[in-house]
Amino acid sequence: MRRKMNLNMKNKEISDKNLTVVTEFFLLGFQGSQHLRNVLFLLFLVVYCGTICGNLLIITLVSTSKNLHTPMYFFICHLSINDILLTTNIVPNMFHILLNNGGTMTFIGCMTQLYFFSTSEIFECLLLAVMSYDRYVAICNPLRYSSIMTIEYCVKLVIMSWILCFSVSIIFTITPSMLNFCGKNIIDHFVCDTVPLLEIACSDTFIVHLQIYLLSIPIIIVPTVIIIVSYVNIIVNILRISSRTGRQKAFSTCSSHLIVVSIFYGTLFSVYVFPPKGQSSTASKILTLLYTVFTPLVNPMIYSLRNKDIHKAVRDTHIARNK
């Protein structure tokens, strides 16, 4: 009996040694020559500066120009705020990783980045669905648009989206933080994301996977259904317009949003929902770069390049400054 107890205690000690508490992670980032990493650093620096300037311009114009005080631009303004938060959460630390050919991040720091990363992605999913509903009402029910999309209603939609994303992100962060990593702390990525964390975990990840599948219903599937239904109805109504000019004008009001939705959801589904079999870590990093670094840069460009209201707001601001 005593021998059996000693054997159990010895096995427990071995088990405890294997379950080494991980206090920090090492992110590999983009491994390569110093020259390649310097080129990537300069590229991402230009992209980051362009992202901040472009989105700050959108926020400033929407806040100061009266002709942009509409539901659509109110939502675009919050999209720009979210894009700034997303890139600021990811890119500065990525600069450190590039310059040092990898970088350490504390366990708490990693979970904090995961939390705000999840928050930004969830909010964009919800906001794009809200924006598609706004375009649906504007095109399919234009006579009641002002009575449906009131200021109070738009504010409620945005506040609910922010509250929901902050709340759900807590769940997305707590369960990965409870996993055992058994001393494995090397993450082959440039960001602390759920998928690379699960790859190095040594404990059972069934609960985390189940949580991801269940929560994907309200935060990914439902918004996707809303967007699809909205645009099916929009396309049907546009095709019913007799004049070609009328069809072009109606489609131009939602074409920018449709491009943004296609880019964001295309990369998001490629990484999380339907990842290709045997997808390499390099491919995963590139796809993640698309919706975390480049999409926030492209969004303000898409919404401003062919937008007459934005152009007018810029001209009015320029004229006001020169007076």
VMD Tcl script that draws the C-alpha trace (Angstrom):
set ca {
  {0.00 0.00 0.00}
  {2.79 2.39 0.98}
  {4.70 1.45 -2.17}
  {1.62 2.23 -4.29}
  {1.22 5.64 -2.62}
  {4.89 6.45 -3.25}
  {4.46 5.45 -6.91}
  {1.40 7.72 -7.28}
  {3.26 10.63 -5.68}
  {6.19 10.09 -8.03}
  {3.90 10.05 -11.08}
  {2.27 13.26 -9.85}
  {5.66 14.93 -9.51}
  {6.56 13.92 -13.09}
  {3.19 15.21 -14.28}
  {3.69 18.53 -12.49}
  {7.12 18.92 -14.09}
  {5.62 18.36 -17.55}
  {2.93 20.98 -16.90}
  {5.42 23.84 -16.74}
  {3.63 27.14 -16.31}
  {4.17 29.29 -19.42}
  {4.74 32.93 -18.46}
  {5.59 34.22 -21.94}
  {5.32 33.32 -25.61}
  {7.83 33.73 -28.41}
  {6.25 34.87 -31.70}
  {8.28 33.88 -34.76}
  {6.62 36.38 -37.08}
  {8.13 36.42 -40.58}
  {11.35 34.44 -40.52}
  {13.86 35.39 -43.21}
  {16.92 37.44 -44.05}
  {17.54 40.83 -42.46}
  {17.02 42.50 -45.86}
  {13.60 40.87 -46.33}
  {12.50 41.83 -42.84}
  {13.65 45.43 -43.39}
  {11.62 45.61 -46.61}
  {8.55 44.21 -44.82}
  {9.07 46.68 -41.97}
  {9.10 49.65 -44.36}
  {6.07 48.29 -46.25}
  {4.02 47.77 -43.09}
  {5.13 51.16 -41.74}
  {3.79 52.89 -44.87}
  {0.58 50.84 -44.67}
  {0.13 51.62 -40.97}
  {0.67 55.37 -41.44}
  {-1.71 55.35 -44.40}
  {-4.30 53.44 -42.37}
  {-4.18 55.86 -39.44}
  {-4.26 58.97 -41.67}
  {-7.00 57.64 -43.95}
  {-9.31 56.55 -41.15}
  {-8.68 59.72 -39.11}
  {-9.62 61.72 -42.22}
  {-12.91 59.80 -42.51}
  {-13.67 60.31 -38.80}
  {-12.87 64.04 -39.01}
  {-14.94 64.61 -42.17}
  {-17.97 62.73 -40.85}
  {-17.78 64.60 -37.52}
  {-17.42 68.09 -39.04}
  {-19.35 67.98 -42.34}
  {-23.12 68.39 -42.06}
  {-23.80 66.67 -45.40}
  {-22.20 63.51 -43.96}
  {-24.47 63.38 -40.90}
  {-26.39 60.39 -42.24}
  {-26.74 56.79 -40.98}
  {-24.40 55.39 -43.65}
  {-21.53 57.74 -42.77}
  {-22.21 57.31 -39.06}
  {-21.57 53.58 -39.51}
  {-18.52 54.24 -41.72}
  {-17.12 56.47 -38.96}
  {-17.37 53.63 -36.44}
  {-15.82 51.25 -38.96}
  {-12.84 53.64 -39.17}
  {-12.57 53.76 -35.37}
  {-12.52 49.98 -35.28}
  {-9.90 49.80 -38.05}
  {-7.60 52.10 -36.06}
  {-8.05 49.97 -32.93}
  {-7.38 46.76 -34.87}
  {-4.16 47.90 -36.56}
  {-2.85 49.62 -33.41}
  {-3.35 46.37 -31.50}
  {-1.44 44.32 -34.09}
  {1.10 46.38 -36.05}
  {3.34 48.06 -33.41}
  {4.23 44.70 -31.86}
  {4.72 43.26 -35.35}
  {7.35 45.97 -35.97}
  {9.25 44.75 -32.90}
  {9.03 41.14 -34.11}
  {10.31 42.06 -37.59}
  {13.26 44.08 -36.32}
  {14.34 41.35 -33.86}
  {13.54 38.29 -36.01}
  {10.92 37.26 -33.44}
  {9.81 38.63 -30.13}
  {8.59 37.60 -26.71}
  {5.23 38.54 -25.27}
  {4.07 37.92 -21.73}
  {1.18 35.54 -21.15}
  {-1.02 38.43 -19.98}
  {0.10 40.54 -22.94}
  {-0.78 37.73 -25.34}
  {-4.25 37.29 -23.84}
  {-4.81 41.05 -23.89}
  {-3.91 41.20 -27.58}
  {-6.20 38.22 -28.24}
  {-9.05 39.98 -26.43}
  {-8.84 43.24 -28.42}
  {-8.15 41.33 -31.63}
  {-11.34 39.30 -31.12}
  {-13.25 42.45 -30.19}
  {-12.29 44.24 -33.41}
  {-13.09 41.26 -35.63}
  {-16.46 40.58 -33.99}
  {-17.44 44.25 -34.14}
  {-16.65 44.45 -37.85}
  {-18.76 41.34 -38.51}
  {-21.72 42.91 -36.71}
  {-21.25 46.39 -38.16}
  {-21.04 45.16 -41.75}
  {-24.36 43.37 -41.19}
  {-25.88 46.58 -39.79}
  {-24.57 48.54 -42.78}
  {-26.05 46.02 -45.22}
  {-29.43 46.41 -43.50}
  {-29.07 50.19 -43.83}
  {-28.46 49.84 -47.59}
  {-31.42 47.44 -47.84}
  {-33.78 49.97 -46.27}
  {-32.36 52.82 -48.38}
  {-32.88 50.99 -51.69}
  {-35.85 48.70 -51.02}
  {-37.88 51.04 -48.81}
  {-36.67 54.59 -49.60}
  {-39.90 56.36 -48.61}
  {-39.66 55.07 -45.03}
  {-35.86 55.27 -44.77}
  {-35.74 58.42 -42.62}
  {-38.42 57.11 -40.27}
  {-36.77 53.69 -39.85}
  {-33.08 54.64 -39.69}
  {-33.41 57.41 -37.12}
  {-30.44 58.78 -35.19}
  {-31.60 57.05 -31.99}
  {-32.02 53.71 -33.77}
  {-28.57 53.93 -35.41}
  {-26.93 54.78 -32.07}
  {-28.66 51.81 -30.43}
  {-27.46 49.45 -33.16}
  {-23.84 50.60 -32.79}
  {-23.91 50.51 -28.97}
  {-25.40 47.00 -29.02}
  {-22.67 45.90 -31.44}
  {-19.90 47.31 -29.20}
  {-21.41 45.74 -26.05}
  {-21.85 42.36 -27.73}
  {-18.30 42.25 -29.13}
  {-16.71 43.26 -25.81}
  {-18.80 40.64 -23.97}
  {-18.23 37.74 -26.38}
  {-14.49 38.49 -26.54}
  {-14.21 37.78 -22.81}
  {-15.34 34.21 -23.47}
  {-12.97 33.92 -26.44}
  {-10.08 34.95 -24.18}
  {-10.82 33.12 -20.92}
  {-11.00 29.56 -22.29}
  {-7.66 29.67 -24.23}
  {-6.00 31.22 -21.16}
  {-6.99 28.11 -19.14}
  {-5.21 25.70 -21.49}
  {-1.99 23.91 -20.51}
  {1.01 24.52 -22.78}
  {3.55 22.13 -21.12}
  {6.44 24.51 -21.65}
  {5.68 24.98 -25.36}
  {5.70 28.72 -25.93}
  {6.79 29.22 -29.57}
  {3.96 30.61 -31.73}
  {4.54 30.47 -35.50}
  {2.63 33.68 -36.15}
  {2.87 37.45 -35.72}
  {-0.22 37.78 -33.53}
  {-1.66 35.94 -30.53}
  {-4.67 34.31 -32.15}
  {-6.80 31.38 -31.05}
  {-5.73 28.98 -33.83}
  {-1.92 29.18 -33.25}
  {-2.49 28.97 -29.48}
  {-4.49 25.76 -29.90}
  {-1.69 24.30 -32.02}
  {0.83 24.47 -29.16}
  {-1.56 23.54 -26.33}
  {-1.02 20.11 -24.77}
  {-4.35 19.86 -22.91}
  {-7.71 18.90 -24.40}
  {-8.98 21.68 -26.69}
  {-12.45 20.22 -27.27}
  {-14.18 22.87 -25.14}
  {-12.42 25.69 -26.98}
  {-13.36 24.25 -30.40}
  {-16.95 23.72 -29.25}
  {-17.09 27.29 -27.98}
  {-15.78 28.62 -31.30}
  {-18.41 26.68 -33.28}
  {-21.27 27.74 -30.99}
  {-20.29 31.41 -30.84}
  {-19.70 31.54 -34.59}
  {-23.47 31.24 -35.06}
  {-24.40 34.66 -33.58}
  {-21.21 36.51 -34.58}
  {-20.44 35.09 -38.05}
  {-23.30 32.99 -39.44}
  {-26.18 35.31 -38.48}
  {-24.45 38.50 -39.80}
  {-23.56 36.60 -42.99}
  {-27.19 35.56 -43.48}
  {-28.35 39.16 -42.89}
  {-25.87 40.43 -45.49}
  {-26.84 37.79 -48.07}
  {-30.59 38.33 -47.60}
  {-30.17 42.11 -47.72}
  {-28.17 42.04 -50.95}
  {-30.43 39.50 -52.62}
  {-33.35 41.87 -52.02}
  {-31.24 44.86 -53.09}
  {-30.26 43.19 -56.38}
  {-33.86 42.14 -57.07}
  {-35.08 45.72 -56.50}
  {-32.28 47.21 -58.62}
  {-33.17 44.90 -61.54}
  {-36.77 46.11 -61.32}
  {-35.70 49.71 -62.00}
  {-36.56 50.47 -65.63}
  {-33.95 53.11 -66.45}
  {-30.27 52.19 -66.79}
  {-29.24 55.42 -65.06}
  {-31.47 54.61 -62.10}
  {-29.99 51.12 -61.79}
  {-26.43 52.48 -61.86}
  {-27.25 55.14 -59.26}
  {-28.89 52.60 -56.95}
  {-26.03 50.12 -57.26}
  {-23.38 52.81 -56.68}
  {-24.82 53.50 -53.21}
  {-23.99 49.97 -52.04}
  {-21.10 48.88 -54.29}
  {-18.41 50.19 -51.89}
  {-19.91 48.32 -48.95}
  {-20.22 45.14 -51.03}
  {-16.50 45.29 -51.92}
  {-15.53 45.75 -48.25}
  {-17.77 42.83 -47.21}
  {-16.31 40.56 -49.91}
  {-12.70 41.28 -48.88}
  {-13.31 40.95 -45.14}
  {-15.51 37.84 -45.18}
  {-13.48 36.17 -47.93}
  {-10.29 36.22 -45.85}
  {-12.12 35.56 -42.56}
  {-13.80 32.41 -43.88}
  {-10.50 31.25 -45.42}
  {-8.76 31.40 -42.04}
  {-11.44 30.29 -39.56}
  {-14.47 28.72 -41.21}
  {-13.22 26.84 -44.29}
  {-9.41 26.75 -44.08}
  {-7.80 24.84 -46.98}
  {-6.46 21.40 -46.02}
  {-2.74 21.46 -45.37}
  {-2.67 25.24 -45.22}
  {0.89 26.33 -44.39}
  {1.75 28.77 -41.61}
  {2.96 31.26 -44.27}
  {-0.39 31.13 -46.08}
  {-2.22 31.62 -42.78}
  {-0.05 34.64 -41.95}
  {-0.67 36.21 -45.37}
  {-4.45 35.74 -45.06}
  {-4.37 37.20 -41.55}
  {-2.38 40.16 -42.87}
  {-5.08 40.84 -45.45}
  {-7.88 41.46 -42.96}
  {-5.82 42.86 -40.06}
  {-3.35 45.16 -41.83}
  {-4.37 45.80 -45.44}
  {-8.18 45.83 -45.16}
  {-8.17 48.75 -42.64}
  {-6.09 50.68 -45.22}
  {-8.35 49.77 -48.14}
  {-11.64 50.53 -46.36}
  {-11.32 54.36 -46.29}
  {-9.97 54.30 -49.86}
  {-12.96 52.31 -51.13}
  {-15.45 54.56 -49.35}
  {-13.79 57.81 -50.49}
  {-12.34 57.33 -54.01}
  {-15.66 57.35 -55.89}
  {-17.77 59.01 -53.22}
  {-19.06 62.44 -54.25}
  {-20.16 63.30 -50.69}
  {-16.64 62.66 -49.34}
  {-15.11 64.70 -52.18}
  {-17.49 67.57 -51.46}
  {-16.69 67.44 -47.74}
  {-12.95 67.58 -48.51}
  {-13.45 70.59 -50.83}
  {-15.61 72.39 -48.27}
  {-13.03 71.77 -45.53}
  {-10.23 73.02 -47.79}
  {-12.18 76.15 -48.71}
  {-13.07 76.84 -45.07}
  {-9.40 76.63 -44.06}
  {-8.30 78.99 -46.82}
  {-10.78 81.70 -45.83}
}
mol new
graphics top color blue
foreach p $ca { graphics top sphere $p radius 0.5 }
foreach p [lrange $ca 0 end-1] q [lrange $ca 1 end] { graphics top cylinder $p $q radius 0.2 }
display resetview
